Amino acid sequence: MTATQLKHTSTTAGAWTPRRVSQELHSVLQDLTRIYQQLSQHLVHHRDAVRSADPVRIARCNEDQTTLIESIEQAERHRREVVARACSVFPDLGAKARATTPTVSMVIECIDEKDRSICATLADDLRHLIQQVRTQTATIRAASVQLVSNLEALMQQVGQRLSHSGTYSRKGNIQSIGVVMTALDVRT
């Protein structure tokens, strides 16, 4: 069964067995890994767009990231469903779920040994990838704040240079002080 077929079977009627839990868990971990890899690549492009202060590229990156975040949201819903279904398939997990929120790691402990090692590796790789995306996001956030700060400082400097007529305040903000008469010699 392909990942897409498994995705569609998760919400359809059918018996949830330990094998199906393993397949669905494997599928959702692969989907999340693929989406986070794409997001990581988009964040590199976003960082470059911020570095070059290109508003069109930044906007495009934001749109792409929004689409990927929506995909993550769908995959997360699927993950929560798999974990919830696993609680009904594995009685020990169901008992643990009454005391604490069940996790993917707890489900992995319950599945078949062969599938357990594959899913554990996928889950570990996904954790590292999520941490990488968090780090990239923090870097972009810091660069964006710095870019905005630099642009504000530049605008204030321009405002101060243009303030010979008293139109701008010291901070670079426009002040309403009445009519100011100026002249411009266009002959020279």
C-alpha atoms as one frame of an Amber mdcrd trajectory, in Angstrom:
protein
   0.000   0.000   0.000   1.280   3.461  -0.860   1.329   6.358   1.582  -1.543
   8.025  -0.272  -3.679   4.877  -0.108  -2.952   4.506   3.591  -3.901   8.132
   4.175  -7.295   7.549   2.627  -7.894   4.292   4.488  -7.235   5.848   7.875
 -10.628   7.506   7.998 -12.574   4.708   6.329 -14.245   1.855   8.140 -12.122
  -1.193   8.708 -10.498  -3.126  11.447  -7.485  -1.595  13.086  -4.937  -4.328
  13.689  -1.382  -4.137  15.004  -0.170  -4.450  11.397  -2.378  -1.582  10.249
  -1.176   0.598  13.134   2.416  -0.099  12.032   1.622   0.733   8.407  -0.260
   3.902   9.259   2.444   5.033  11.683   5.132   4.379   9.077   3.100   6.325
   6.520   2.511   9.357   8.741   6.155   9.495   9.819   7.258   9.403   6.175
   4.743  12.114   5.272   5.854  14.374   8.116   9.520  13.830   7.248   8.895
  14.693   3.596   6.947  17.843   4.499   9.521  19.025   7.037  12.310  18.444
   4.498  10.426  20.629   2.025   9.867  23.252   4.720  13.571  23.218   5.563
  14.423  23.814   1.898  11.897  26.665   1.712  13.390  28.220   4.839  16.791
  28.338   3.118  15.158  30.259   0.252  13.356  32.484   2.766  16.625  33.278
   4.540  18.193  34.210   1.198  15.200  36.419   0.375  15.531  38.214   3.722
  19.280  38.534   3.221  18.697  40.235  -0.133  15.738  42.241   1.284  13.533
  41.130  -1.633   9.898  41.677  -0.605   8.480  39.731  -3.573  10.563  36.645
  -2.778   9.762  36.963   0.920   6.034  37.063   0.151   6.337  34.037  -2.140
   8.249  32.144   0.544   5.559  32.992   3.109   2.848  31.653   0.789   4.778
  28.420   0.164   5.388  27.973   3.874   1.701  28.499   4.635   0.847  25.668
   2.243   3.431  23.406   3.865   2.176  24.257   7.354  -1.339  23.299   6.263
   0.094  19.968   5.068   1.785  19.503   8.433  -1.540  20.178  10.129  -3.240
  17.450   8.067  -0.431  14.983   8.754  -0.583  15.830  12.466  -4.308  15.062
  12.500  -3.515  11.715  10.900  -0.773  11.099  13.491  -3.164  11.834  16.361
  -5.704   9.445  14.839  -3.115   6.668  14.514  -2.020   7.145  18.130  -5.648
   7.126  19.314  -6.442   3.982  17.290  -3.287   2.321  18.601  -4.618   2.819
  22.140  -7.622   0.668  21.246  -5.492  -1.982  19.490  -2.832  -2.329  22.206
  -4.406  -2.750  25.675  -1.177  -1.822  27.519  -0.975   1.438  25.592  -4.641
   2.116  26.303  -3.979   1.699  30.032  -0.991   4.092  29.853  -3.110   6.572
  27.886  -5.472   6.945  30.830  -2.579   8.238  32.959  -0.696  10.314  30.378
  -0.997  11.558  26.811   0.115   8.770  24.464   2.989   9.564  22.118   4.426
   8.144  18.921   7.290   6.694  20.973   4.796   4.837  23.143   3.105   3.404
  20.036   6.465   2.390  18.589   7.176   0.384  21.749   4.011  -1.652  21.100
   4.388  -2.519  17.416   6.135  -5.529  15.896   9.939  -5.665  16.341  10.620
  -5.456  12.596   8.452  -2.344  12.182   9.615  -0.915  15.503  13.198  -0.329
  14.397  12.124   1.282  11.107   9.560   3.550  12.786  11.957   4.418  15.604
  14.565   5.508  13.055  11.970   7.554  11.149  10.750   9.186  14.365  14.300
  10.015  15.462  15.137  11.509  12.060  11.903  13.511  12.191  12.776  14.891
  15.649  16.147  16.091  14.361  14.532  17.599  11.278  11.941  19.440  13.382
  14.732  20.837  15.554  16.583  21.951  12.426  13.439  23.733  11.171  13.029
  25.439  14.556  16.620  26.667  14.405  16.173  27.910  10.829  12.945  29.671
  11.797  14.630  31.399  14.744  17.461  32.549  12.469  15.018  33.957   9.919
  13.036  35.661  12.661  16.180  37.335  13.994  17.261  38.385  10.498  13.786
  39.776   9.766  13.758  41.791  12.985  17.212  43.161  12.126  16.086  44.030
   8.587  13.038  45.901   9.870  15.185  47.695  12.439  17.684  48.729   9.767
  14.911  49.990   7.482  13.365  52.011  10.318  16.748  53.544  11.130  17.282
  54.386   7.469  13.859  56.017   7.256  14.624  58.077  10.358  17.919  59.246
   8.887  16.219  60.273   5.658  13.534  62.031   7.669  16.114  63.926   9.685
  17.941  65.023   6.524  14.673  66.275   5.024  13.703  68.063   8.197  15.206
  71.415   7.224  11.676  72.751   6.976  10.616  71.276  10.311   8.197  68.847
   8.678   9.710  65.805  10.345  10.344  65.247  14.021  13.700  64.129  15.385
  12.480  60.538  15.264  11.678  60.824  11.570   7.918  60.944  12.042   5.841
  63.435  10.099   4.543  66.283  12.257   1.639  68.507  11.410   2.943  72.032
  12.129   1.136  74.093   9.552   2.121  75.468   6.171   5.809  75.673   5.341
   6.904  77.855   2.458   9.808  76.603   0.372  11.293  77.549  -2.951  13.131
  75.527  -5.541  15.467  77.026  -8.119  15.044  74.935 -11.287  17.282  77.104
 -13.486  20.565  75.853 -12.069
